[in-house]
Amino acid sequence: MKCLTVVLAAMLLLARAEASHALIRITNDRGGQIGRYVDRYEKLRASGQAIVIDGLCASACTIVLGTVPHDKICVTPNAELGFHAAWDFGKRGRAIPNPEATQELFSMYPSQVRRWIASRGGLSARTIFLRGRQLAAMYRGCYGGPQDAKTRRIKGSVLSYPADGSGH
């Protein structure tokens, strides 16, 4: 019985270590409701997991920039961030601008991202994209590609583990 307890404790510690080294890989996330993304990214911030942006991260997905610590985010050459004003569904499903939510969204972003958005006219119905050298100047590059990790899709993002399964 004592041996079983030791084995179970060791398994729990290993599982916990693997989870703490997991990466969330964002590859094609077009966004959604702001509140859901705030909740998702607050949980990720609390977990200490790192974020790899390796494709499109648009709309509410970009909340990751203001919620997860800067040093926990890296970008690949494929990374592309899309920003626009917040909106709600009105009568008959039409999009209606929401200035209050837009201001709240804008205020969540780090200062360098806010400056970049402001230099392009601010958040509006038109989507503006941050990518390439401009994005690389703001966030550190990621090393190792998708082939270096085991991946599992989770709600628009991909949870990644090192290919050797070690969790390191």
Phi, psi and omega in degrees: 000318180297321179296318179297320178297318179295316180297315179297319179297318179296319179296319178296319178296318178295317179298319180294319178297319180296317180297323182289342179257004180293152176244144171258121182254116178267120185239329182201071184247111184272001176094194184168214182288132184304313183302320179295321180288321176300313179300313182300312184285332174295321177295319179294319177301314181295330181283340182082006181291149178269154180244130174248118175264113189230036181166204182289131171226101188238160173059232183297338177303327184292350176301338177306327183296329182259354184252316181270137180306142182308320182286356178258005181242133171226160183233146174261172176298341178277350186297139180209121181254130180246126183241140173203170179293153176284152179211163177239163173278130176258201178299141179059025174077012180284145178282129178240126180302145177237091184300323180295314179293325177297315179296320178297316178299311180302318182291341179286335186286150174298157186303320181294329177286319177300317178298318180298314179298313181299323180291348178250018175097001179087183179279129180216186179295335180278131178279133174246146187243133175252121183204179173060220185299322181296318178291318180297334177286341182260330184229146181292151178282152176267146177245138185091137182261185180301333179292344180275003185221148168279137183233155177215127184286134176224110172041059175087349176237174180235129176272127186240145174230152176304148185300333181280356178074007186285339183081009180247000000 
